[in-house]
Amino acid sequence: MDAQFQFIVTQQQDQSYLLECLLPGIPYLSEAEWLILLVSGRIQLDNVTIHENIKVSVGQKVTYVVPDYEEAEVDTGWKLLWQNHEIAAVHKPANLPVSRTTRNVYNTLIQLLRRESQWPDAHLLHRLDLETSGIILIAKTNEIAKQYQSKLPQLMARKIYRAVINGVPNWTEIRHKSFLNTIKGSDIRCQMHPVNEGDGKLSETGFKVLRKGEGVALVECELFTGRKHQIRAHLAELGFPIVGDKIYSENGEFYLKRLADELTQDDISNWPSEHHLLHAFEIQLHDIWQIQAPNIVIRDEDYSDSWVTFCAIHRL
């Protein structure tokens, strides 16, 4: 397919040459290949086709087309949940990357928003893991993103997730605290582990059992701190890893085999879900715009088919 990309020139890129701005966009394309796209008329500046490597100015829109582009298929069905004049809350499907990865550049949440929404300069205000579905906040322009990214703790009153966990707890509610960090020499470098005080960051999550099923449970998870993999690591630490979590279930065996390119069809067929069952369900915002005081409540009840199927099988 011919893939079309676009971005708005930032303040940092102001008065840079066009190719200098384009090079990071698709890392595997060389400068010579970018030059071919330029001279063949596949690059536009403010909707005007250009053929020379000219300097660009802040606020200009760059659009370019890469022919015969291929990448892994993902669920591109994002949905608008709420918006005001500055920010928006959208639904991110599971397995849709929020931004560029080594495997996906064209079909990422941010590129989809820039192509399909009315915000060609959309920017993420925070992130969700690849496999996590649910609510994510977007700034409609880069300038608005700069205003809010450093103020997210003041903007967000509550962040609530829902997860299906392996096992049924004997508690109804629990508030769990531990210090989390990566461990040098761990087989999975990105995995967060409980560590001694002083060796990691204090992390706190509230859990509430909503429903119990056949060997599994649906829990509500409220973040009181915002650490990497916090919910996943805490549930594993409590002995109830999230269903389908490839890092925190089964000692990370699935993740390690995939990393070593040793996964078998049996491994894939027997894995309980195509993605881990963690969903960003609700965000409450302090109404700093005085639209809907005291708090703006945004919920995302759009679970994927794998969620619905799994919960039906296990009578959740």
C-alpha positions as CSV (number, residue, x, y, z in Angstrom):
1,M,0.0,0.0,0.0
2,D,1.0,3.7,-0.3
3,A,1.1,5.0,3.3
4,Q,0.6,8.7,3.9
5,F,2.2,10.4,7.0
6,Q,2.0,14.0,8.2
7,F,3.4,16.1,11.0
8,I,3.6,19.8,12.0
9,V,7.0,21.4,12.2
10,T,7.9,22.0,15.9
11,Q,9.8,24.9,17.5
12,Q,12.8,22.6,17.8
13,Q,12.7,21.9,14.0
14,D,12.2,25.6,13.0
15,Q,14.7,26.6,10.2
16,S,16.0,23.0,9.9
17,Y,16.3,21.4,6.4
18,L,13.3,19.3,5.5
19,L,15.3,16.0,5.2
20,E,16.7,16.5,8.7
21,C,13.1,16.6,10.0
22,L,12.1,13.6,7.9
23,L,15.0,11.2,8.7
24,P,13.7,10.1,12.2
25,G,10.2,9.5,10.9
26,I,10.9,6.0,9.4
27,P,14.3,4.9,10.8
28,Y,15.0,2.2,8.1
29,L,14.8,4.7,5.2
30,S,18.2,6.1,4.3
31,E,18.8,9.7,3.4
32,A,19.2,8.7,-0.2
33,E,15.7,7.0,-0.1
34,W,14.2,10.1,1.4
35,L,15.8,12.2,-1.4
36,I,14.1,9.9,-4.0
37,L,10.8,10.5,-2.4
38,L,11.5,14.3,-2.5
39,V,12.5,14.5,-6.1
40,S,9.7,12.2,-7.2
41,G,7.0,14.5,-5.8
42,R,5.9,12.5,-2.8
43,I,6.5,15.2,-0.2
44,Q,4.3,18.2,0.4
45,L,4.8,21.3,2.5
46,D,1.5,23.0,3.4
47,N,-0.2,21.0,0.7
48,V,2.2,22.1,-2.0
49,T,4.4,19.5,-3.6
50,I,8.1,20.4,-3.3
51,H,11.2,18.9,-4.9
52,E,14.0,20.6,-3.0
53,N,15.5,20.1,0.5
54,I,14.5,23.6,1.7
55,K,14.3,25.0,5.3
56,V,11.0,24.7,7.1
57,S,9.3,26.9,9.6
58,V,7.5,26.2,12.8
59,G,3.8,25.4,12.2
60,Q,4.2,24.2,8.7
61,K,2.5,20.9,7.8
62,V,4.7,18.2,6.2
63,T,2.9,15.4,4.3
64,Y,4.7,12.5,2.7
65,V,3.8,9.2,1.0
66,V,5.8,6.1,1.2
67,P,5.0,3.6,-1.6
68,D,4.7,-0.1,-1.2
69,Y,4.7,0.2,2.6
70,E,4.1,-2.9,4.8
71,E,3.8,-3.5,8.5
72,A,1.9,-5.8,10.9
73,E,-1.9,-5.5,11.0
74,V,-3.4,-4.0,14.1
75,D,-6.8,-3.0,15.4
76,T,-7.1,0.7,14.2
77,G,-10.6,1.2,15.7
78,W,-9.9,4.2,18.0
79,K,-13.0,6.1,19.2
80,L,-13.5,9.6,20.6
81,L,-14.9,9.4,24.1
82,W,-14.8,13.1,25.2
83,Q,-13.2,16.4,24.2
84,N,-13.1,20.1,24.9
85,H,-11.3,22.8,23.0
86,E,-7.8,21.7,24.2
87,I,-7.7,18.0,24.9
88,A,-9.5,14.8,24.1
89,A,-10.0,11.3,25.6
90,V,-10.0,8.5,23.1
91,H,-10.4,4.7,23.2
92,K,-7.2,2.8,22.3
93,P,-7.8,-0.8,21.2
94,A,-5.5,-3.5,22.6
95,N,-2.4,-4.3,20.6
96,L,-2.4,-0.8,18.9
97,P,0.8,0.9,19.7
98,V,0.4,4.5,20.8
99,S,3.5,5.7,18.9
100,R,6.2,4.4,16.6
101,T,7.7,1.0,17.3
102,T,10.3,-1.1,15.5
103,R,7.3,-2.9,13.9
104,N,4.7,-0.2,13.4
105,V,5.1,3.3,12.1
106,Y,2.0,4.0,10.0
107,N,-0.7,2.4,12.1
108,T,-0.1,3.8,15.6
109,L,-2.6,5.7,17.6
110,I,-1.0,9.0,17.2
111,Q,-0.6,8.6,13.4
112,L,-4.2,7.5,13.1
113,L,-5.3,10.5,15.0
114,R,-3.3,12.9,12.8
115,R,-4.7,11.3,9.6
116,E,-8.3,10.7,10.6
117,S,-9.2,13.4,13.2
118,Q,-9.4,17.1,13.0
119,W,-6.1,17.4,15.0
120,P,-3.2,17.0,12.5
121,D,-0.8,18.1,15.3
122,A,-2.2,15.7,18.0
123,H,0.2,14.7,20.8
124,L,0.0,12.1,23.5
125,L,-0.3,13.4,27.1
126,H,0.5,10.0,28.6
127,R,0.9,6.4,27.4
128,L,-0.6,2.9,27.6
129,D,1.2,-0.4,27.1
130,L,0.8,-2.0,23.7
131,E,-1.6,-4.7,25.0
132,T,-3.5,-2.4,27.3
133,S,-6.8,-1.1,26.0
134,G,-8.8,1.9,27.1
135,I,-8.7,5.6,27.7
136,I,-5.8,7.8,26.7
137,L,-5.6,11.6,26.8
138,I,-4.6,13.5,23.8
139,A,-3.6,17.2,23.4
140,K,-4.9,18.6,20.1
141,T,-1.6,20.5,19.4
142,N,2.0,20.3,20.4
143,E,1.7,23.6,22.2
144,I,-1.2,22.4,24.3
145,A,0.8,19.2,25.1
146,K,3.6,21.3,26.4
147,Q,1.2,23.0,28.8
148,Y,-0.3,19.8,30.2
149,Q,2.3,17.1,30.2
150,S,4.1,18.5,33.3
151,K,0.7,19.1,35.0
152,L,-0.9,15.7,34.6
153,P,-0.9,15.0,38.4
154,Q,-2.9,18.2,38.9
155,L,-5.2,17.5,36.0
156,M,-6.1,13.8,36.8
157,A,-8.1,13.3,39.9
158,R,-8.4,9.5,39.5
159,K,-7.2,6.8,37.2
160,I,-9.1,3.5,37.4
161,Y,-8.4,0.3,35.4
162,R,-10.1,-3.1,35.2
163,A,-8.3,-6.4,35.0
164,V,-9.1,-10.1,34.8
165,I,-6.7,-11.9,37.1
166,N,-5.7,-15.6,37.5
167,G,-7.1,-16.9,40.8
168,V,-9.7,-15.7,43.2
169,P,-8.5,-13.5,46.1
170,N,-9.8,-14.1,49.7
171,W,-10.0,-10.3,50.1
172,T,-12.6,-8.0,48.7
173,E,-10.5,-4.8,48.8
174,I,-6.8,-4.2,49.4
175,R,-4.4,-1.2,49.1
176,H,-1.0,-2.5,48.2
177,K,2.3,-0.6,48.5
178,S,5.8,-1.7,47.5
179,F,9.0,-0.3,46.0
180,L,9.4,-1.2,42.3
181,N,12.4,-1.2,40.0
182,T,14.1,-3.2,37.3
183,I,16.8,-5.6,38.4
184,K,20.2,-5.7,36.8
185,G,20.8,-9.1,35.1
186,S,17.1,-10.0,34.9
187,D,16.2,-12.2,32.0
188,I,13.5,-9.6,31.1
189,R,15.1,-6.2,31.3
190,C,11.8,-4.2,31.3
191,Q,10.2,-6.2,34.1
192,M,9.5,-4.4,37.4
193,H,10.3,-6.2,40.6
194,P,9.5,-5.5,44.3
195,V,12.8,-4.2,45.9
196,N,13.9,-2.9,49.2
197,E,13.1,0.7,50.3
198,G,15.7,3.0,48.7
199,D,16.3,0.7,45.7
200,G,13.1,1.6,43.9
201,K,10.2,4.0,43.7
202,L,7.3,3.8,46.1
203,S,4.2,2.4,44.3
204,E,0.7,2.2,45.6
205,T,-2.4,0.7,44.0
206,G,-5.9,0.0,45.3
207,F,-7.7,-3.2,44.3
208,K,-11.3,-4.2,44.6
209,V,-12.9,-7.5,43.5
210,L,-15.9,-6.8,41.3
211,R,-16.8,-10.3,40.2
212,K,-15.6,-13.9,40.8
213,G,-15.6,-16.5,38.2
214,E,-14.2,-20.0,37.5
215,G,-10.6,-19.7,38.7
216,V,-10.5,-16.0,37.8
217,A,-11.8,-12.6,39.0
218,L,-12.5,-9.2,37.7
219,V,-10.9,-6.5,39.7
220,E,-10.9,-2.7,39.8
221,C,-7.5,-1.1,40.1
222,E,-6.9,2.5,41.2
223,L,-3.5,4.1,40.7
224,F,-2.3,6.3,43.6
225,T,1.2,6.5,42.0
226,G,2.1,6.2,38.3
227,R,5.0,3.7,37.9
228,K,5.9,1.6,34.9
229,H,3.9,-1.7,34.8
230,Q,2.6,-0.8,38.3
231,I,-0.7,-2.6,38.2
232,R,0.8,-5.7,36.4
233,A,3.7,-5.9,38.8
234,H,1.6,-5.4,42.0
235,L,-1.0,-8.1,41.0
236,A,1.8,-10.5,40.2
237,E,3.4,-9.7,43.6
238,L,0.1,-10.5,45.3
239,G,0.0,-13.8,43.5
240,F,-2.8,-12.9,41.0
241,P,-1.1,-12.0,37.6
242,I,-3.3,-10.6,34.9
243,V,-4.7,-13.1,32.4
244,G,-2.6,-13.1,29.3
245,D,0.3,-11.1,30.8
246,K,3.3,-12.4,28.9
247,I,5.9,-10.9,31.3
248,Y,4.3,-11.4,34.7
249,S,2.6,-14.7,34.2
250,E,4.3,-18.1,34.1
251,N,7.7,-16.6,35.0
252,G,7.7,-14.7,31.7
253,E,8.2,-17.9,29.7
254,F,6.0,-16.8,26.8
255,Y,7.8,-13.5,26.5
256,L,11.3,-15.1,26.7
257,K,10.4,-17.7,24.0
258,R,9.0,-15.0,21.7
259,L,12.2,-13.0,22.3
260,A,14.3,-16.0,21.3
261,D,12.0,-16.7,18.3
262,E,11.2,-20.1,19.9
263,L,7.4,-19.9,20.2
264,T,5.5,-22.9,18.8
265,Q,1.9,-22.9,17.5
266,D,0.9,-24.8,20.7
267,D,2.3,-22.0,22.8
268,I,0.2,-19.5,20.9
269,S,-2.9,-21.7,20.8
270,N,-2.8,-22.5,24.5
271,W,-2.2,-18.9,25.7
272,P,-5.4,-17.7,27.3
273,S,-5.8,-14.4,25.4
274,E,-4.3,-12.6,22.4
275,H,-3.4,-9.7,24.8
276,H,-3.4,-9.2,28.5
277,L,-6.8,-8.3,30.0
278,L,-6.0,-4.9,31.4
279,H,-8.3,-2.0,30.5
280,A,-8.0,1.8,31.3
281,F,-11.7,2.1,32.3
282,E,-12.1,5.5,33.9
283,I,-10.4,8.8,34.2
284,Q,-11.6,11.7,36.3
285,L,-10.3,15.2,35.5
286,H,-10.3,18.2,37.7
287,D,-12.5,20.6,35.9
288,I,-9.9,23.4,35.5
289,W,-12.0,24.7,32.5
290,Q,-15.1,25.1,34.7
291,I,-17.3,23.2,32.3
292,Q,-18.6,20.4,34.6
293,A,-17.5,21.0,38.2
294,P,-16.3,19.5,40.3
295,N,-14.9,16.6,38.2
296,I,-15.2,15.4,34.6
297,V,-15.8,11.6,34.6
298,I,-14.8,9.8,31.4
299,R,-15.5,6.0,31.1
300,D,-14.6,3.5,28.4
301,E,-16.8,0.4,28.3
302,D,-15.5,-0.7,24.9
303,Y,-13.9,-4.1,25.7
304,S,-12.5,-6.2,22.9
305,D,-14.0,-9.5,21.7
306,S,-11.3,-11.5,23.5
307,W,-12.4,-9.8,26.8
308,V,-16.0,-10.7,26.2
309,T,-15.3,-14.2,25.1
310,F,-13.0,-15.0,28.0
311,C,-15.4,-13.5,30.6
312,A,-18.3,-15.5,29.1
313,I,-16.3,-18.8,29.2
314,H,-15.3,-18.2,32.9
315,R,-18.7,-16.9,33.9
316,L,-17.5,-13.5,35.0
